[in-house]
């Protein structure tokens, strides 16, 4: 498993969303920035953790929209599980099903205590370059704060380039 770093080109991948539609990340390059939030499979012991992070992302969606950023939550949960979660919690961002963890491995998302799938957020600019990586299994809401800060910096640097 190769661990991606800031400055690397984000690997393209295809996964099914909560509605069973195939989503290809490469389709968003040159259109918007992206937030890829990898989280452990939702089970009883992580549902509360998911809910804290999910609420923070849901509450912040208008802000992400203003920054022209698409948010994707990625776990090994089934499409059906994601569909149920999205409906029950009225999610306004896309959940992607990475059964088997191939995309998790592709991005080098670390495990916690060697066994639990890690919680990691990748911020990708509109050129497909990874601009920020935040990994924390326990500081759930920080994933959203880190994404916001990184996207703001991307926006500032884009404006400076245009002005020059």
TIGUDO-412991 format. One line per 3 residues: number of its first residue (from 0); for each residue x, z, y of N, C-alpha, C, O. Coordinates in Angstrom, 2 decimals. Example, Ala and Ser with C-alpha at 12.3 -4.5 7.8 and 13.67 -1.06 7.14 Angstrom:
0	13.19 7.80 -5.69 12.30 7.80 -4.50 13.20 7.80 -3.30 14.24 8.46 -3.32 | 12.85 7.08 -2.25 13.67 7.14 -1.06 12.90 7.87 0.03 13.41 8.04 1.14 $
***
This chain:
0	0.84 0.00 -1.18 0.00 0.00 0.00 0.89 0.00 1.24 1.71 0.89 1.43 | 0.71 -1.01 2.08 1.45 -1.11 3.32 0.69 -0.38 4.42 -0.52 -0.57 4.58 | 1.38 0.44 5.16 0.73 1.16 6.26 0.90 0.35 7.53 2.02 0.11 7.98 $
3	-0.21 -0.05 8.12 -0.17 -0.80 9.36 0.21 0.11 10.51 -0.01 1.32 10.48 | 0.80 -0.50 11.54 1.24 0.26 12.70 0.73 -0.39 13.97 0.31 -1.55 13.97 | 0.77 0.37 15.06 0.41 -0.16 16.36 1.31 -1.36 16.65 2.53 -1.30 16.45 $
6	0.71 -2.45 17.11 1.44 -3.68 17.40 1.32 -4.72 16.29 1.62 -5.89 16.50 | 0.89 -4.29 15.10 0.69 -5.23 13.99 -0.58 -6.03 14.20 -1.53 -5.59 14.85 | -0.58 -7.23 13.64 -1.80 -8.05 13.60 -2.74 -7.41 12.58 -2.34 -7.10 11.46 $
9	-3.99 -7.23 12.97 -4.98 -6.64 12.07 -5.33 -7.64 10.98 -5.70 -8.78 11.28 | -5.22 -7.25 9.72 -5.58 -8.17 8.64 -7.07 -8.51 8.66 -7.92 -7.65 8.92 | -7.36 -9.76 8.39 -8.75 -10.19 8.30 -9.33 -9.74 6.96 -8.61 -9.63 5.97 $
12	-10.61 -9.49 6.93 -11.30 -9.15 5.69 -12.78 -9.44 5.83 -13.30 -9.62 6.93 | -13.44 -9.50 4.69 -14.89 -9.67 4.63 -15.48 -8.53 3.81 -14.98 -8.21 2.73 | -16.55 -7.93 4.33 -17.29 -6.91 3.60 -18.77 -7.08 3.92 -19.14 -7.68 4.93 $
15	-19.61 -6.56 3.05 -21.05 -6.60 3.29 -21.45 -5.43 4.18 -20.96 -4.31 4.05 | -22.38 -5.73 5.11 -22.91 -4.68 5.97 -24.12 -4.01 5.32 -24.47 -4.33 4.18 | -24.74 -3.09 6.04 -25.85 -2.31 5.48 -27.07 -3.16 5.14 -27.97 -2.70 4.45 $
18	-27.10 -4.40 5.62 -28.21 -5.29 5.30 -27.84 -6.32 4.23 -28.64 -7.19 3.89 | -26.63 -6.20 3.69 -26.18 -7.13 2.65 -25.58 -8.41 3.19 -25.26 -9.30 2.41 | -25.42 -8.52 4.51 -24.82 -9.70 5.12 -23.30 -9.59 5.09 -22.75 -8.51 5.29 $
21	-22.63 -10.70 4.83 -21.17 -10.71 4.84 -20.68 -10.71 6.28 -21.11 -11.52 7.10 | -19.77 -9.80 6.58 -19.18 -9.69 7.91 -17.69 -9.97 7.77 -17.01 -9.35 6.96 | -17.19 -10.92 8.57 -15.76 -11.22 8.59 -15.19 -10.78 9.93 -15.62 -11.25 10.98 $
24	-14.23 -9.89 9.87 -13.66 -9.32 11.09 -13.02 -10.41 11.97 -13.08 -10.32 13.19 | -12.44 -11.41 11.34 -11.81 -12.50 12.09 -12.77 -13.22 13.02 -12.34 -13.84 13.99 | -14.06 -13.15 12.73 -15.06 -13.81 13.58 -15.16 -13.16 14.96 -15.70 -13.75 15.89 $
27	-14.63 -11.94 15.10 -14.74 -11.22 16.37 -13.48 -11.36 17.24 -13.48 -10.98 18.41 | -12.41 -11.91 16.64 -11.18 -12.12 17.41 -11.49 -13.08 18.56 -12.22 -14.06 18.39 | -10.94 -12.81 19.71 -11.11 -13.55 20.96 -12.49 -13.37 21.57 -12.79 -13.96 22.61 $
30	-13.35 -12.56 20.93 -14.68 -12.31 21.49 -14.82 -10.89 22.01 -15.49 -10.65 23.01 | -14.17 -9.94 21.32 -14.31 -8.53 21.72 -13.21 -7.70 21.06 -12.50 -8.17 20.17 | -13.10 -6.47 21.53 -12.24 -5.49 20.86 -13.05 -4.91 19.70 -14.27 -5.07 19.65 $
33	-12.37 -4.24 18.78 -13.06 -3.65 17.63 -12.58 -2.23 17.38 -11.42 -1.89 17.62 | -13.49 -1.42 16.91 -13.19 -0.07 16.46 -13.53 -0.04 14.97 -14.70 -0.19 14.60 | -12.52 0.15 14.13 -12.73 0.27 12.69 -12.57 1.74 12.33 -11.48 2.29 12.42 $
36	-13.67 2.36 11.94 -13.65 3.78 11.58 -13.82 3.92 10.07 -14.91 3.71 9.54 | -12.72 4.26 9.39 -12.75 4.50 7.95 -13.11 5.97 7.72 -12.52 6.86 8.32 | -14.06 6.20 6.85 -14.46 7.57 6.53 -14.66 7.69 5.03 -14.89 6.69 4.35 $
39	-14.59 8.91 4.49 -14.79 9.10 3.05 -16.22 8.75 2.65 -17.14 8.77 3.47 | -16.38 8.43 1.41 -17.71 8.16 0.87 -18.61 9.34 1.19 -18.23 10.50 1.02 | -19.81 9.04 1.65 -20.75 10.10 2.03 -21.28 10.79 0.78 -21.94 10.17 -0.05 $
42	-20.98 12.06 0.66 -21.50 12.91 -0.41 -21.94 14.20 0.26 -21.74 14.37 1.47 | -22.50 15.08 -0.47 -23.01 16.31 0.14 -21.95 17.05 0.92 -22.24 17.59 2.00 | -20.71 17.09 0.41 -19.69 17.88 1.11 -19.13 17.18 2.34 -18.44 17.83 3.13 $
45	-19.38 15.89 2.53 -18.90 15.22 3.74 -20.03 14.74 4.63 -19.77 14.19 5.70 | -21.28 14.93 4.22 -22.39 14.45 5.03 -22.39 15.08 6.41 -22.61 14.38 7.40 | -22.15 16.37 6.51 -22.10 17.03 7.82 -20.98 16.45 8.68 -21.17 16.24 9.88 $
48	-19.83 16.19 8.08 -18.70 15.61 8.81 -19.07 14.22 9.31 -18.78 13.86 10.45 | -19.72 13.45 8.45 -20.15 12.11 8.84 -21.13 12.20 10.00 -21.04 11.44 10.96 | -22.06 13.14 9.92 -23.09 13.26 10.94 -22.49 13.59 12.31 -22.94 13.05 13.32 $
51	-21.50 14.47 12.36 -20.86 14.81 13.63 -20.21 13.57 14.23 -20.39 13.29 15.41 | -19.46 12.83 13.42 -18.77 11.64 13.91 -19.78 10.54 14.25 -19.67 9.90 15.29 | -20.75 10.34 13.37 -21.77 9.31 13.58 -22.53 9.58 14.86 -22.79 8.65 15.62 $
54	-22.89 10.82 15.11 -23.59 11.16 16.35 -22.74 10.83 17.57 -23.23 10.29 18.56 | -21.46 11.16 17.49 -20.56 10.87 18.61 -20.46 9.37 18.86 -20.47 8.93 20.01 | -20.36 8.57 17.79 -20.32 7.12 17.95 -21.66 6.60 18.48 -21.68 5.77 19.39 $
57	-22.76 7.09 17.93 -24.09 6.61 18.34 -24.32 6.90 19.81 -24.79 6.04 20.55 | -24.00 8.11 20.24 -24.18 8.51 21.64 -23.33 7.65 22.57 -23.71 7.40 23.71 | -22.18 7.21 22.08 -21.23 6.46 22.91 -21.40 4.95 22.85 -20.62 4.22 23.46 $
60	-22.40 4.46 22.12 -22.51 3.02 21.93 -22.67 2.24 23.22 -22.12 1.15 23.34 | -23.41 2.75 24.19 -23.54 2.01 25.45 -22.18 1.90 26.14 -21.89 0.89 26.79 | -21.37 2.93 26.01 -20.02 2.90 26.59 -19.16 1.85 25.89 -18.45 1.08 26.54 $
63	-19.24 1.81 24.55 -18.49 0.80 23.81 -18.98 -0.60 24.17 -18.18 -1.53 24.27 | -20.28 -0.75 24.35 -20.83 -2.05 24.76 -20.26 -2.48 26.12 -19.90 -3.64 26.30 | -20.18 -1.53 27.07 -19.62 -1.83 28.39 -18.18 -2.29 28.29 -17.73 -3.12 29.09 $
66	-17.45 -1.75 27.32 -16.04 -2.12 27.14 -15.88 -3.32 26.20 -14.77 -3.67 25.81 | -17.00 -3.96 25.85 -17.01 -5.13 24.98 -16.30 -4.84 23.65 -15.41 -5.58 23.24 | -16.72 -3.76 23.01 -16.12 -3.35 21.74 -17.19 -3.25 20.66 -18.26 -2.68 20.88 $
69	-16.90 -3.79 19.51 -17.78 -3.74 18.34 -17.29 -2.61 17.44 -16.10 -2.55 17.13 | -18.20 -1.73 17.01 -17.85 -0.58 16.17 -18.30 -0.86 14.74 -19.43 -1.27 14.49 | -17.37 -0.61 13.79 -17.66 -0.74 12.37 -17.28 0.56 11.66 -16.15 1.03 11.79 $
72	-18.22 1.14 10.92 -17.93 2.28 10.05 -17.69 1.73 8.66 -18.49 0.93 8.16 | -16.60 2.14 8.01 -16.23 1.58 6.70 -16.01 2.70 5.69 -15.24 3.63 5.93 | -16.71 2.60 4.56 -16.50 3.54 3.46 -16.76 2.81 2.15 -17.16 1.65 2.14 $
75	-16.54 3.50 1.05 -16.78 2.89 -0.26 -18.22 3.08 -0.73 -18.55 2.77 -1.87 | -19.08 3.58 0.16 -20.49 3.70 -0.18 -21.09 2.32 -0.44 -20.60 1.31 0.06 | -22.16 2.29 -1.21 -22.84 1.03 -1.52 -23.60 0.52 -0.30 -23.85 1.26 0.65 $
78	-23.95 -0.76 -0.35 -24.78 -1.35 0.70 -26.09 -0.58 0.82 -26.56 -0.31 1.93 | -26.68 -0.22 -0.31 -27.94 0.51 -0.31 -27.81 1.88 0.36 -28.69 2.29 1.12 | -26.72 2.57 0.09 -26.47 3.87 0.72 -26.33 3.69 2.23 -26.90 4.46 3.00 $
81	-25.57 2.67 2.65 -25.40 2.40 4.08 -26.73 2.04 4.74 -27.01 2.47 5.86 | -27.52 1.26 4.04 -28.82 0.87 4.60 -29.67 2.12 4.84 -30.31 2.25 5.88 | -29.68 3.02 3.87 -30.44 4.26 3.98 -29.92 5.12 5.13 -30.71 5.65 5.92 $
84	-28.59 5.26 5.23 -27.99 6.04 6.32 -28.33 5.45 7.68 -28.71 6.17 8.60 | -28.18 4.13 7.80 -28.42 3.46 9.08 -29.87 3.63 9.52 -30.15 3.86 10.69 | -30.78 3.52 8.57 -32.21 3.66 8.89 -32.55 5.10 9.23 -33.19 5.38 10.24 $
87	-32.11 6.02 8.38 -32.44 7.43 8.56 -31.91 7.99 9.87 -32.56 8.81 10.52 | -30.70 7.54 10.26 -30.06 8.10 11.46 -30.09 7.14 12.65 -29.45 7.39 13.67 | -30.83 6.06 12.50 -31.01 5.08 13.59 -29.67 4.66 14.20 -29.48 4.73 15.42 $
90	-28.77 4.24 13.34 -27.45 3.84 13.80 -27.50 2.52 14.54 -28.22 1.60 14.14 | -26.74 2.42 15.59 -26.68 1.17 16.36 -25.33 0.49 16.17 -24.99 -0.42 16.93 | -24.57 0.92 15.19 -23.33 0.23 14.86 -23.38 -0.16 13.39 -24.20 0.34 12.62 $
93	-22.48 -1.04 13.00 -22.50 -1.63 11.67 -21.71 -0.80 10.67 -20.60 -0.35 10.95 | -22.31 -0.59 9.50 -21.62 0.07 8.39 -21.22 -1.00 7.38 -22.02 -1.87 7.04 | -19.97 -0.93 6.91 -19.46 -1.90 5.95 -19.12 -1.21 4.64 -18.56 -0.12 4.63 $
96	-19.48 -1.86 3.53 -19.27 -1.32 2.20 -17.96 -1.83 1.60 -17.83 -3.02 1.30 | -17.01 -0.93 1.44 -15.70 -1.26 0.89 -15.57 -0.65 -0.51 -14.68 0.16 -0.77 | -16.48 -1.04 -1.40 -16.43 -0.51 -2.76 -15.13 -0.94 -3.42 -14.76 -2.12 -3.39 $
99	-14.46 0.01 -4.02 -13.15 -0.27 -4.62 -12.00 0.00 -3.66 -10.85 0.08 -4.09 | -12.31 0.14 -2.37 -11.29 0.52 -1.39 -10.24 -0.53 -1.08 -9.15 -0.18 -0.64 | -10.54 -1.82 -1.29 -9.51 -2.85 -1.05 -9.11 -2.94 0.43 -7.93 -3.13 0.73 $
102	-10.07 -2.80 1.34 -9.75 -2.88 2.77 -9.03 -1.60 3.21 -8.11 -1.65 4.02 | -9.46 -0.47 2.68 -8.78 0.81 2.95 -7.30 0.68 2.58 -6.43 1.10 3.34 | -7.02 0.10 1.42 -5.63 -0.11 0.97 -4.92 -1.13 1.85 -3.75 -0.95 2.20 $
105	-5.62 -2.21 2.22 -5.06 -3.26 3.07 -4.57 -2.70 4.40 -3.54 -3.11 4.92 | -5.33 -1.74 4.94 -4.98 -1.14 6.23 -4.05 0.07 6.08 -3.52 0.57 7.07 | -3.87 0.53 4.86 -2.97 1.66 4.64 -3.55 2.98 5.10 -2.81 3.86 5.55 $
108	-4.86 3.14 4.99 -5.50 4.39 5.39 -5.00 5.50 4.47 -5.15 5.41 3.26 | -4.40 6.54 5.05 -3.84 7.60 4.21 -4.91 8.47 3.55 -6.01 8.62 4.08 | -4.56 9.02 2.41 -5.41 10.01 1.76 -5.06 11.39 2.29 -3.95 11.62 2.78 $
111	-6.01 12.30 2.20 -5.78 13.69 2.57 -5.54 14.48 1.29 -6.28 14.34 0.32 | -4.53 15.30 1.30 -4.16 16.09 0.12 -4.01 15.21 -1.12 -4.29 15.64 -2.24 | -3.58 13.98 -0.91 -3.30 13.01 -1.96 -4.52 12.51 -2.73 -4.39 11.57 -3.52 $
114	-5.70 13.11 -2.53 -6.84 12.69 -3.34 -8.07 12.28 -2.53 -8.81 11.39 -2.96 | -8.30 12.88 -1.40 -9.49 12.57 -0.61 -9.22 11.37 0.30 -8.21 11.33 0.99 | -10.11 10.38 0.29 -9.94 9.26 1.21 -9.90 9.76 2.65 -10.73 10.58 3.05 $
117	-8.94 9.28 3.41 -8.76 9.75 4.77 -9.79 9.22 5.74 -10.51 8.26 5.46 | -9.83 9.86 6.89 -10.69 9.46 8.01 -9.74 8.92 9.07 -8.93 9.66 9.62 | -9.85 7.62 9.35 -8.88 6.98 10.23 -9.57 5.92 11.09 -10.43 5.18 10.60 $
120	-9.19 5.84 12.36 -9.77 4.87 13.29 -8.68 3.94 13.80 -7.62 4.38 14.23 | -8.97 2.64 13.74 -8.08 1.59 14.24 -8.76 0.92 15.42 -9.91 0.48 15.31 | -8.05 0.83 16.54 -8.55 0.12 17.71 -7.80 -1.21 17.76 -6.57 -1.25 17.79 $
123	-8.57 -2.29 17.77 -8.01 -3.64 17.72 -8.45 -4.38 18.97 -9.64 -4.40 19.31 | -7.50 -5.00 19.67 -7.86 -5.72 20.90 -8.43 -7.09 20.55 -8.49 -7.47 19.38 | -8.86 -7.83 21.57 -9.51 -9.12 21.35 -8.54 -10.20 20.85 -8.97 -11.29 20.49 $
126	-7.26 -9.89 20.83 -6.27 -10.81 20.25 -6.00 -10.49 18.79 -5.20 -11.17 18.14 | -6.66 -9.46 18.27 -6.47 -9.08 16.87 -5.27 -8.19 16.63 -4.81 -8.07 15.50 | -4.76 -7.55 17.68 -3.59 -6.67 17.57 -4.06 -5.21 17.54 -4.90 -4.79 18.34 $
129	-3.50 -4.45 16.61 -3.81 -3.03 16.54 -3.16 -2.33 17.73 -1.94 -2.36 17.88 | -3.97 -1.69 18.56 -3.47 -1.04 19.76 -3.37 0.47 19.64 -2.63 1.11 20.38 | -4.14 1.04 18.69 -4.11 2.50 18.53 -4.62 2.85 17.14 -5.51 2.19 16.61 $
132	-4.03 3.89 16.56 -4.47 4.41 15.26 -4.62 5.92 15.41 -3.71 6.59 15.89 | -5.75 6.43 14.99 -5.97 7.87 15.02 -6.44 8.31 13.65 -7.39 7.76 13.10 | -5.77 9.31 13.09 -6.10 9.81 11.76 -6.27 11.32 11.80 -5.34 12.05 12.18 $
135	-7.46 11.79 11.42 -7.70 13.23 11.31 -8.89 13.44 10.38 -9.95 12.86 10.58 | -8.69 14.26 9.41 -9.76 14.55 8.46 -10.72 15.61 9.00 -11.87 15.68 8.56 | -10.27 16.42 9.96 -11.09 17.54 10.40 -11.55 17.48 11.86 -12.55 18.11 12.20 $
138	-10.88 16.76 12.70 -11.27 16.68 14.11 -12.15 15.44 14.30 -11.72 14.43 14.84 | -13.39 15.55 13.83 -14.30 14.43 13.73 -14.56 13.72 15.06 -14.40 12.51 15.16 | -14.97 14.48 16.07 -15.34 13.88 17.35 -14.15 13.24 18.06 -14.34 12.38 18.91 $
141	-12.94 13.65 17.71 -11.76 13.07 18.35 -11.62 11.58 18.05 -10.99 10.86 18.83 | -12.19 11.12 16.95 -12.13 9.69 16.64 -12.78 8.88 17.75 -12.27 7.83 18.13 | -13.89 9.37 18.26 -14.59 8.67 19.32 -13.82 8.78 20.63 -13.66 7.79 21.34 $
144	-13.33 9.97 20.95 -12.56 10.16 22.19 -11.32 9.28 22.20 -11.00 8.66 23.21 | -10.61 9.22 21.08 -9.41 8.39 20.98 -9.75 6.91 21.13 -9.02 6.16 21.78 | -10.87 6.49 20.54 -11.29 5.10 20.66 -11.59 4.76 22.11 -11.17 3.71 22.61 $
147	-12.31 5.63 22.79 -12.65 5.40 24.19 -11.39 5.27 25.06 -11.26 4.33 25.84 | -10.47 6.23 24.90 -9.23 6.21 25.70 -8.46 4.92 25.46 -7.97 4.29 26.40 | -8.34 4.53 24.21 -7.59 3.32 23.88 -8.25 2.07 24.44 -7.57 1.19 24.97 $
150	-9.56 1.98 24.32 -10.27 0.82 24.86 -10.17 0.75 26.38 -10.07 -0.34 26.95 | -10.19 1.90 27.03 -10.01 1.92 28.49 -8.64 1.38 28.87 -8.51 0.61 29.82 | -7.61 1.77 28.12 -6.26 1.27 28.39 -6.16 -0.23 28.15 -5.50 -0.94 28.91 $
153	-6.82 -0.72 27.11 -6.85 -2.16 26.84 -7.49 -2.88 28.02 -6.99 -3.91 28.47 | -8.59 -2.35 28.52 -9.30 -2.96 29.64 -8.42 -2.98 30.89 -8.36 -3.98 31.60 | -7.76 -1.88 31.16 -6.88 -1.79 32.33 -5.75 -2.80 32.22 -5.46 -3.51 33.19 $
156	-5.11 -2.87 31.05 -3.98 -3.81 30.90 -4.47 -5.26 30.96 -3.74 -6.12 31.45 | -5.67 -5.55 30.49 -6.21 -6.91 30.58 -6.46 -7.30 32.03 -6.18 -8.43 32.43 | -6.98 -6.37 32.82 -7.22 -6.64 34.24 -5.92 -6.88 34.98 -5.84 -7.76 35.84 $
159	-4.89 -6.11 34.65 -3.60 -6.28 35.31 -3.00 -7.64 34.99 -2.39 -8.27 35.86 | -3.15 -8.11 33.76 -2.63 -9.41 33.37 -3.36 -10.51 34.12 -2.73 -11.47 34.57 | -4.67 -10.40 34.25 -5.47 -11.40 34.96 -5.09 -11.43 36.43 -5.01 -12.51 37.02 $
162	-4.86 -10.27 37.03 -4.52 -10.19 38.46 -3.14 -10.77 38.75 -2.89 -11.26 39.85 | -2.25 -10.73 37.77 -0.89 -11.26 37.99 -0.95 -12.73 37.91 0.07 -13.41 38.06 $
***
